[in-house]
Amino acid sequence: MELLTTEQMAKADAKAAEHGESSFALMHRAGRAVADHASTMVPRASRILVVCGPGNNGGDGFIAAQRLHEDGHHVEVVLIGDRSSLSPDAGEAANGWSGRIRTEMSDAPADLVIDALFGAGLSRPISGLAEEAVTAINKSDALVLSVDVPSGLDADAGRAIGPIVQADATVTFFRKKPGHLLLPGRSYCGEIVLAQIGIPDEVLGEIEPGTYENGPDLWDLPLPATDGHKYDRGHAVVASGPPRATGAARLAARGALRAGAGLVTVASPGSALAVNAAHLTAIMIETFESTFGLEKIVEDPRKNALVIGPGFGIGPDTRAAVAAFLATDAAVVLDADALTSFADDPEELFVAIRSRRARTVVTPHEGEFSRLFGGEGSKLQRARHASLASDAIVVLKGPDTVIAHPDGRAAITANAPPWTATAGAGDVLTGFIAGLLAQNMDAFQAVCAGVWLHGEAAAEIGPGLIAEDLPEALPTVLRRLVD
């Protein structure tokens, strides 16, 4: 589940040497792993073109070429660059190739092209003959298998550095990189295959990655005790907006209940009581007429997870209500209008968050994020910076949602299907997170679990998904995890 930056992967290679693994042995295993996956992509005796660059990625390509040749495929190798400029290990790998080495691309048809031009260490746009090779690869009708990353991809940021190969599959080694999961990088990689090549897991303790692929190995779901009762599972409160905008709060409340909160209350303006009551059964309702009334609802310490923002409205009244929520000792999830209300003065919000003991979670989409935090860099870098600036756990939403904790930990989520891009889905996500926080789950784990469960629930429904489906799909997903 660990994700390694380019620099951390280089350290892992160096640490492997300290553990007795030679760099060429690692290259040999990497090349064999590429060849093994290539053989699953095409039938025996296929035409395979291996395009090698001058670095270690090219060395992997030479070893893969020899392995595929020995397995009966018709293999051709193209080296982009001077053979004398090959790295020492790549030079040794090239010496092990028994066939001819061409120096330019041809129009000869191929069933599979192996892109072994440039790996994760690329730091500048591809140009010259290498750019021509990338263009030829992308124009080919052949399947494309990239080594480590598609050539031209920034493995840390998940974006193209100039021309880039579009792969059908990518074989990477030891651990994935952030760019394999961040968009648009993930879309260039195709199927991602992770191969173990002999780097011992012990090196991770020395590297301390701090970035993870979000999934069940990253967190432990809270399970109710046999002799427990609903009050042991926490009490979540979701603040509702006015009568014309109550649905978002109900979606969040339903999500919190399905995620396992023992009790859930919608705090409703008196004017919205009728519409909320008409739609709610297992979820309770308390009414308020002012910020003071809302304060009275949430001052009960048993109400330990609070949500405000979905459909609540934008303006000074919302800022006052957020301040009331943040003045409690409960975990607080801020979404939508609760964030936009501070667009003119984000620091006011950040000061309030920094002053509290309990954990705060903010769940912006890109538009809300830019209004609050601005910033440049990759999605991972921006989320980390925002978390540090605000002292909140930041959930920067999207098909590659990034979760960042103020202590530097971060997780990238890659399981959300496109069906989640529908009105109200974010409100349900907010509820999932609150429901897990209500059960006193570790805050970072609760957020990661809520985001992942949201994606899995969407995948469970598939095409035709609407937001109301997400809480109803959650029991099926949870059952698979706990059975």
C-alpha positions in Angstrom: 0.0 0.0 0.0 3.0 2.3 0.3 3.6 4.7 -2.6 7.2 5.8 -3.3 8.4 9.0 -5.0 11.2 8.8 -7.5 13.7 9.8 -4.9 12.4 7.2 -2.4 12.5 4.5 -5.0 16.2 5.3 -5.7 16.8 5.0 -2.0 15.0 1.7 -1.9 17.3 0.4 -4.7 20.4 1.7 -2.7 19.1 0.1 0.5 18.6 -3.2 -1.3 22.3 -3.2 -2.2 23.1 -2.8 1.5 21.0 -5.9 2.1 23.1 -7.8 -0.4 21.1 -7.4 -3.6 23.1 -6.4 -6.7 21.7 -3.7 -9.0 22.0 -6.0 -12.0 20.2 -8.8 -10.2 17.3 -6.4 -9.6 17.4 -5.4 -13.2 17.4 -9.0 -14.3 14.3 -9.8 -12.3 12.6 -6.6 -13.5 13.2 -7.5 -17.1 11.9 -11.1 -16.5 8.7 -9.6 -14.9 8.1 -7.5 -17.9 8.6 -10.4 -20.2 6.3 -12.6 -18.2 3.5 -10.0 -18.4 4.1 -9.4 -22.0 3.5 -13.1 -22.7 0.0 -12.8 -21.1 -0.9 -10.0 -23.5 -0.1 -11.7 -26.8 -0.2 -15.3 -28.0 3.0 -17.4 -28.6 5.2 -16.5 -31.5 4.0 -13.0 -31.6 5.9 -10.0 -33.1 7.3 -7.9 -30.3 9.2 -4.7 -30.7 11.2 -3.5 -27.6 12.1 0.1 -27.6 15.0 0.8 -25.2 16.5 4.0 -23.8 20.0 4.6 -22.5 19.2 4.2 -18.8 18.2 1.3 -16.5 14.8 1.2 -18.1 16.4 0.3 -21.3 18.3 -2.5 -19.5 15.0 -3.9 -18.3 13.9 -3.9 -21.9 17.0 -5.8 -23.2 16.5 -8.5 -20.6 12.8 -8.7 -21.4 13.6 -9.0 -25.1 16.0 -12.0 -24.5 13.5 -13.8 -22.3 10.7 -13.3 -24.9 13.0 -14.5 -27.7 13.8 -17.6 -25.8 10.1 -18.2 -25.2 9.5 -18.3 -29.0 8.4 -14.8 -29.9 9.7 -12.8 -32.8 11.5 -10.0 -31.1 13.2 -6.9 -32.5 15.0 -4.3 -30.4 15.5 -0.6 -31.1 18.0 1.4 -29.0 17.3 5.2 -29.0 20.7 6.7 -28.4 24.3 5.6 -28.5 25.2 2.2 -27.2 28.3 3.6 -25.6 26.1 5.9 -23.4 24.2 3.0 -21.8 24.5 2.8 -18.0 26.8 0.0 -16.8 23.9 -2.4 -15.9 22.0 -1.6 -19.1 25.2 -2.2 -21.1 25.6 -5.6 -19.5 21.9 -6.3 -20.3 22.5 -5.3 -23.9 25.4 -7.6 -24.1 23.1 -10.4 -23.1 20.8 -9.8 -26.0 21.5 -12.3 -28.8 19.8 -10.4 -31.7 20.4 -7.3 -33.7 20.0 -3.9 -32.2 18.5 -1.3 -34.5 19.0 2.4 -34.0 15.8 3.7 -35.5 12.1 2.9 -35.6 10.6 1.1 -38.7 7.2 0.6 -40.0 7.3 -3.1 -39.6 4.0 -4.3 -37.9 4.1 -5.6 -34.4 1.6 -7.2 -32.1 3.1 -5.7 -28.9 5.5 -2.8 -28.3 7.4 -2.7 -25.1 8.2 0.9 -24.1 11.5 0.8 -22.2 12.6 4.3 -23.1 12.5 6.2 -19.9 11.4 5.3 -16.4 10.4 7.3 -13.3 13.6 9.3 -13.2 12.8 11.4 -16.3 13.1 15.1 -15.4 12.6 16.9 -18.8 10.4 16.6 -21.8 11.3 13.9 -24.4 12.7 15.3 -27.6 14.6 14.4 -30.7 14.7 10.7 -31.7 13.0 9.7 -28.5 10.1 12.0 -29.3 9.8 10.4 -32.7 9.8 7.0 -31.1 7.0 8.0 -28.7 5.0 9.3 -31.7 5.6 6.0 -33.6 4.6 3.9 -30.6 1.3 5.9 -30.1 0.5 5.6 -33.8 1.0 1.9 -33.9 -1.9 -0.5 -33.9 0.0 -2.8 -31.5 -0.6 -3.2 -27.8 1.8 -1.2 -25.6 3.4 -2.4 -22.4 5.4 0.3 -20.5 8.3 -0.5 -18.1 8.0 1.2 -14.7 5.9 4.2 -16.1 4.9 5.2 -19.6 7.8 7.2 -21.0 7.1 10.9 -20.5 5.2 10.6 -17.2 6.1 12.5 -14.1 6.0 9.6 -11.6 5.6 11.9 -8.6 2.9 14.3 -9.9 1.0 12.0 -12.3 1.2 14.4 -15.3 2.9 14.3 -18.7 6.3 16.0 -19.1 5.8 16.8 -22.8 5.2 13.9 -25.2 4.1 10.7 -23.5 3.4 7.1 -24.3 -0.2 5.8 -24.0 0.2 2.3 -22.6 -2.3 -0.6 -22.4 -0.4 -1.9 -19.3 2.5 -0.9 -17.1 4.7 -3.1 -15.1 6.3 -1.4 -12.1 8.5 -2.7 -9.3 8.5 -3.1 -5.5 5.9 -0.3 -4.9 3.8 1.9 -7.1 4.5 5.6 -7.4 2.0 8.5 -6.8 1.8 9.1 -10.6 0.4 5.6 -11.2 -2.7 6.7 -9.2 -3.0 10.5 -9.7 -4.8 11.7 -12.9 -4.1 12.0 -15.7 -1.1 9.7 -15.1 -3.3 6.8 -14.2 -5.1 7.0 -17.6 -1.7 6.8 -19.4 -0.7 3.6 -17.5 -3.5 1.3 -18.5 -3.5 -1.9 -16.3 -0.9 -1.5 -13.6 1.0 -4.6 -12.6 3.2 -4.6 -9.5 6.1 -7.0 -9.6 8.4 -7.9 -6.6 12.0 -8.1 -7.7 13.9 -8.8 -4.5 13.9 -5.5 -2.7 13.3 -6.4 1.0 10.3 -4.8 2.7 12.6 -3.9 5.5 13.9 -0.9 3.5 10.5 0.8 3.9 11.2 1.3 7.6 14.3 3.3 6.7 12.6 5.3 3.9 9.4 6.1 5.8 7.3 6.8 2.7 4.3 8.5 4.3 2.1 8.2 1.2 -0.2 5.2 0.6 -2.7 3.7 -1.8 -6.0 3.8 0.0 -7.6 0.4 0.7 -8.6 -1.9 3.5 -5.0 -2.7 4.5 -4.7 0.9 5.6 -7.5 0.9 8.2 -9.5 -1.3 10.6 -13.3 -0.9 10.6 -14.9 -0.6 14.0 -17.1 -3.6 14.8 -19.9 -3.5 17.4 -19.4 -5.5 20.5 -21.7 -8.5 21.2 -22.9 -6.8 24.4 -22.9 -3.3 23.0 -25.7 -0.9 22.4 -26.4 2.0 20.0 -24.9 4.6 22.4 -21.6 2.8 22.1 -21.6 3.5 18.4 -21.7 7.3 18.7 -24.2 10.0 17.8 -23.8 12.0 14.6 -25.5 15.3 13.9 -26.0 16.8 10.5 -27.2 20.4 10.1 -29.9 20.9 7.6 -30.5 24.0 5.4 -33.8 25.8 4.7 -36.8 24.1 3.2 -35.7 24.5 -0.4 -32.3 22.8 0.3 -32.8 19.9 2.8 -31.9 16.9 0.6 -28.1 17.2 1.0 -28.3 17.0 4.8 -30.6 14.0 4.6 -28.2 12.2 2.2 -25.3 12.9 4.6 -27.4 11.7 7.6 -28.4 8.5 5.8 -24.8 7.9 4.9 -23.7 8.3 8.6 -26.4 5.9 9.7 -25.4 3.3 7.2 -21.7 3.7 8.0 -22.5 2.5 11.6 -23.3 5.5 13.8 -25.6 4.3 16.5 -27.8 7.4 16.4 -28.1 10.2 13.8 -29.9 13.5 14.2 -30.7 16.1 11.6 -30.6 19.5 13.1 -33.4 21.3 11.2 -34.5 24.9 11.0 -38.1 25.0 12.2 -39.3 26.1 8.8 -37.8 22.9 7.3 -39.2 20.5 10.0 -42.1 19.3 7.9 -40.1 18.5 4.8 -37.4 16.7 6.8 -39.8 14.8 9.0 -41.7 13.6 5.9 -38.5 11.9 4.6 -36.9 10.5 7.8 -37.7 7.5 9.8 -34.7 6.0 11.7 -33.0 9.4 11.8 -34.1 11.8 14.5 -34.9 15.5 14.2 -34.2 18.5 16.5 -35.2 22.0 15.5 -33.4 25.3 15.8 -34.3 28.9 15.0 -30.9 30.6 15.4 -27.2 29.9 15.9 -27.8 29.8 19.6 -30.4 27.1 19.1 -27.9 25.1 17.0 -25.3 25.5 19.7 -27.8 24.0 22.2 -28.3 21.0 20.0 -24.6 20.2 19.6 -23.4 21.0 23.1 -24.4 17.5 24.4 -21.0 15.7 24.6 -22.6 12.4 23.5 -23.1 14.0 20.0 -19.5 13.3 19.0 -19.5 13.7 15.2 -20.9 16.8 13.6 -21.5 17.7 9.9 -22.3 21.1 8.5 -22.2 22.5 5.0 -24.4 20.4 2.7 -27.2 22.6 1.6 -26.8 24.8 4.6 -26.5 28.2 2.7 -23.6 30.6 2.3 -23.0 33.7 4.4 -22.3 35.1 7.9 -25.0 32.9 9.6 -23.1 29.8 8.2 -19.8 31.2 9.5 -21.3 31.6 12.9 -22.8 28.1 12.9 -19.4 26.6 11.8 -17.8 28.5 14.7 -20.4 26.9 17.1 -19.6 23.4 15.8 -15.8 24.0 16.1 -16.3 25.2 19.7 -17.3 21.7 20.7 -15.1 18.7 21.5 -16.7 16.6 18.8 -15.2 15.6 15.5 -16.4 18.0 12.8 -16.8 17.5 9.1 -17.0 20.7 7.0 -18.3 20.5 3.4 -19.7 22.6 0.7 -21.3 25.8 2.0 -19.4 25.6 5.2 -16.2 26.0 3.2 -17.4 28.4 0.6 -18.7 30.8 3.3 -15.0 31.4 4.3 -13.8 32.0 0.7 -13.2 35.7 1.5 -11.2 35.0 4.7 -9.9 31.4 4.9 -7.6 32.3 7.8 -10.6 32.9 10.0 -11.6 29.3 9.5 -8.1 28.0 9.9 -7.6 29.8 13.2 -10.7 28.3 14.6 -9.6 24.8 13.5 -6.1 25.2 14.9 -7.5 26.2 18.3 -9.5 23.0 18.9 -8.4 19.6 20.4 -10.7 17.4 18.4 -10.1 16.6 14.8 -11.6 18.5 11.9 -12.1 17.2 8.4 -12.7 19.4 5.3 -14.0 17.8 2.1 -13.6 20.2 -0.8 -13.9 19.5 -4.5 -11.4 21.3 -6.7 -13.4 24.5 -7.0 -13.9 24.8 -3.2 -10.3 23.9 -2.6 -9.0 26.6 -5.0 -11.1 29.3 -3.2 -9.8 28.3 0.2 -6.2 27.3 -0.4 -5.1 28.2 -3.9 -1.6 26.8 -4.4 0.4 25.1 -7.1 1.9 21.7 -7.6 0.5 18.2 -7.9 -2.8 17.2 -6.3 -0.8 15.4 -3.6 1.4 18.4 -2.9 -1.6 20.8 -2.8 -3.6 18.6 -0.4 -0.6 18.2 1.9 0.1 22.0 2.0 -3.6 22.7 2.7 -3.7 20.2 5.6 -0.6 21.7 7.1 -1.9 25.3 6.7 -5.4 24.5 8.2 -4.5 21.8 10.7 -7.4 19.8 9.2 -7.6 16.5 7.5 -8.1 17.5 3.9 -10.1 15.4 1.5 -9.4 16.8 -2.0 -12.2 15.0 -3.9 -12.2 13.7 -7.4 -11.7 10.4 -9.3 -8.2 10.4 -7.6 -9.3 11.7 -4.2 -6.3 12.6 -2.0 -6.5 12.5 1.8 -3.9 14.5 3.7 -3.2 14.6 7.4 -1.4 17.5 9.1 1.3 15.1 10.3 2.3 14.5 6.7 0.6 11.2 6.0 -1.4 11.1 2.8 -3.4 8.5 0.8 -4.5 8.4 -2.8 -7.8 6.6 -3.7 -8.2 5.0 -7.1 -11.3 2.9 -6.8 -14.0 5.4 -7.6 -15.9 4.6 -10.8 -17.1 7.5 -13.1 -20.7 6.9 -11.9 -19.9 8.8 -8.7 -20.0 12.1 -10.6 -23.6 12.7 -9.8 -25.5 15.2 -7.6 -25.4 14.5 -3.9 -22.7 11.8 -4.0 -20.3 14.1 -2.1 -23.0 14.6 0.6 -23.2 10.9 1.1 -19.4 10.7 1.4 -19.5 13.4 4.1 -22.0 11.2 6.0 -19.9 8.0 5.6 -16.9 9.8 7.2 -19.0 11.2 10.0 -20.6 7.8 10.7 -17.1 6.3 11.1 -15.9 9.2 13.2 -18.9 8.8 15.5 -17.6 5.3 16.3 -14.4 6.8 17.6 -12.4 5.4 14.7 -9.0 7.0 14.3 -9.7 10.1 12.3 -7.2 9.5 9.4 -8.4 5.9 9.1 -12.0 7.0 9.3 -11.6 9.4 6.4 -9.6 6.9 4.3 -12.2 4.2 5.0 -15.1 6.5 4.2 -13.6 7.5 0.9 -12.8 4.0 -0.2 -16.2 2.6 0.9 -17.9 5.4 -1.1 -16.1 4.2 -4.3 -16.8 0.6 -3.6 -20.5 1.3 -3.0 -20.6 3.2 -6.3 -19.0 0.3 -8.1 -21.6 -2.0 -6.6 -24.4 -0.1 -8.2 -22.7 0.8 -11.5 -24.4 2.6 -14.4 -27.5 4.5 -13.4 -26.2 5.3 -10.0 -27.9 8.2 -8.1 -26.7 9.5 -4.7 -29.6 7.7 -2.8 -28.2 4.4 -4.0 -24.9 4.8 -2.2 -26.0 4.2 1.4 -28.1 1.3 0.3 -25.2 -0.4 -1.4 -22.9 0.0 1.7 -24.1 -3.1 3.6 -23.0 -5.3 0.7 -19.6 -3.8 0.7 -19.2 -4.0 4.5 -20.3 -7.6 4.5 -17.5 -8.5 2.2 -15.0 -6.8 4.5 -16.2 -8.3 7.8 -17.2 -11.9 6.7 
